[in-house]
Amino acid sequence: MCRYKIIFRCFWNKNLIIWYSYCFVYFMNKVTDKEKQEHEEIYKEFNKTVNMTVPTLEKWLITEESKKVGFDSGDGESIGHKSGKHIIKILKKKKNDLTDADYKHMQKVHGYIARHMAQKPKEPKGSNWDYSLKNWGHDYLK
């Protein structure tokens, strides 16, 4: 009789721990209405500013012009070039599969493009300004 109580108690405690763990994970991953609204706004801004398609951006990122502009991130590749690779991953995802890190990067991309567009040079075509924008997924001629 005592043996069954112990087994039952262990079984009950195990389920209780699993249930608590499930609730904790559920509440930790729950997105609030405010966050949904912010994500929607970021998504719209990103899709408005990133006007290059995945194939176009992939072709651009393999060019020498793409690799010669921007600040080195410490490993020989520029920050903008890395950003372009991340943008491609984001564009390939379904909206429901985007992570908080993706939304953070999308916000960064929108901010960068907006700031960069305000610094348009007199002769933009073929300039480092033009190439840098393309690394971030924006072709100003479109």
N, C-alpha and C positions, 0 to 999 in steps of 0.2 A: 504494500500500500504506500509506504513512504517513497519507494522508488518511483512510482508513477507521479507522485506530487512533484518530485524534483524534475523529472523529465517534462512534465507539463509546465512547470514554472520556467524552465529553460526555454522551452518552446514558446511560451507566451512572451518572455523577455526578448527573445530573438525577433519575434514578429513586431513587438512594440518598438524595438530599436530600428527595425526596417521601416516601420510606419513613420516614426519620428524623422528618420533620415529622408524619406520620401517627401514629407511635408517641408522639411528644411530646404531641400533642393528645389521643390516647387515654388516656395515663396522667394527664394533667392533668385530664381530665373524669371519670375513674373515681371512683365514689362508694364509700367504704369501708362495711363492714358496720355500723360504729359510727355513721356518718353516716346510713345508712338507718334504723337504729333510732331515732336522734334525730329524723329527719324524720317517722317514723311516730308518735312520741310527740307532736310538735308538731301534726301533722295531727289527731290524736284530740282534743287539748286545744282546738284552734281550733274544731273542729266541735261540741264540747260547749258552748263559751261563745258562739259566734256563732249565735244562734237565730233570726235574721231571714232570710227568703228574699230572693232577688235582687229580685223585683218589689216586695216590701214595703220593702226598703232603698232602692231607686231612688225610690219614691214619697216616702219620708221625706226623702231628701236634697234634694228640690226645695222643701220647705216652708220658711217663714220661721223657724220654731222651730229647725230644723236649722242654719240659717245664723247664728243669733244667739248660739250658745254656743261656748265653746272659745277657746283662745289663737290669735291671728293668726299665721300662718306667715310673714308678711312680704309677702304679695301680696294681702291682703284676704280670704283664705279660711282658715278655722281648720284646725289640724292634724287634729282629729277628722273634719272634713268631708272632707278629702283622704284620710284613712284609710278612710272609708266607701267612697269611689270605688275605692280599691285593693282593698278587701274584695270588692266586686262583681266586679272582674276575677278575683280568686282563686277565688271561688265558681263562676264561669263556666268555669274551666279544668278539664281532666281532671287527675287526680292525677299522672299521669306527665309532664304538661307544666309542673308547678310548678317554679320556679327557686329557687336559693338565696336570692335577694332576696325571693321570695314567702314562703319558710319563715321568713326573718328577720322579715318583717312579721307573719306569723301568730303568731309568738312574742311580738312586741310587743303585738299585739291582745289575746292571752290575758292577758298581764301587766297591761295597762291595765284590762281588765274586772275581773280579780280584785282589784286595788287599789281600784278605784272601787266595787265591790260592798261592800267593807268600810267604806265611808264613807256608807252609806245614811242619808239624812236622815229626820226624823220624818214629814214629808209629801212623799214622793217623787213622787207623780203630778203631772205638769205642771211639775216643777222643772227647773232647769238640769242637775241631776244625771241626771234621767231622759232629757233631750234629748241630753246628751253620750253617755250609754251607747248610745242608739239610733244616734248617728253612728258608733259603733264596732261596730255590728251586733248589739247585745244589747238585747232588750226584757225588762226584769225581771219583767213581768207574765206572761210565758210560762213 
